[in-house]
Amino acid sequence: METWDAIRARRNVRQYTDRPIADEDLERILEAGRRAPSSGNWQPWNFIVVRERDDLAELAKAWPRGGGHIARSAATIALVAEEPEDARHRDWVFYDFGQATALMMLAAADLGIGSGHSAVSDQEQARTVLVFPQGYWCVYLIGLGYPADRPLRPIEHPDRRAFGDVVHRNRW
């Protein structure tokens, strides 16, 4: 898929088929995240890949309000960082991880793999499943799998605010 087509095809997918994701495709998605830009080339990320069904079900409990798709995913990537030393570094973590998340989701779309991001409200549940050390926290989760409803393809009329309502030139 061309980059522009992948951008237009990417959507949140939370219902997946049972088809597994090939190792080389998963590695490409992870490599996209590893190459993401970060503040001062800080690269604060660690990625934990989860594929075992029981672990995915337990990991989904880390965000009980909206993480159910994690349990149904073919694989989930947990984005883990060292706990920031201050509010400024916390902002950097969110910004940098946002870029890594977007690139991984775009790389997945390019491969025809759906993705759905998830917050993490229960850090202890995430730590129990992922076994990351004290002093670290799970920032986000990205559920991955082949879409169960329809394949990814460019969306002609996305449910987005009008271009003219979003884009301002020179001034508001």
Steps between C-alpha positions, in 0.01 A plus 500: 500500500624853431553727801207729414272199457612357835427833669152509346434132577607504864209480741450362848434128477375318807357181349757260360509172312688202643775536238843535665740779409821384333817563700653711222190723487504546876870585486435760231231662719738502799779644286269786398454581868870471572573750223247756623631848568542593865589808701875551476527142363416385855328177383331425834312195376505132568260278304363176641324271252225280640351217294382240750120496526491470882744789538300714256183436702676606819662800335159622379408546868757781524234725344168341591300786350626468144768237462287200409645488148842423651368159610385426143814624322747276319777694673528804720793734537542656844692826500694529825715786629700586804293714735580862416688714749272803459194636316710624208645155435151347540377728221793386286413136565142554383612690192771250405282197564222661298735517204616141547137386530395683184789359298436144618130529419582644158752222431234246600246658263757483221509122556119469515512445876249684715589675822325646800672698772420467866567698814627333816323594822615208716879505506522213747298276267726598211812436712369159610449390138800669340746463790668836441716629786407746772566855390337437161142541380295379207406809303283348224397172340448436129281204409575352158318256276337455163164682490201269547248734340666631182854529366688826531466719194507877450196668651356750253282691747650472850303602805718804565444871542500687171842599368405868507395474865837356599749684282568870560746696290721767654246574775200336663 
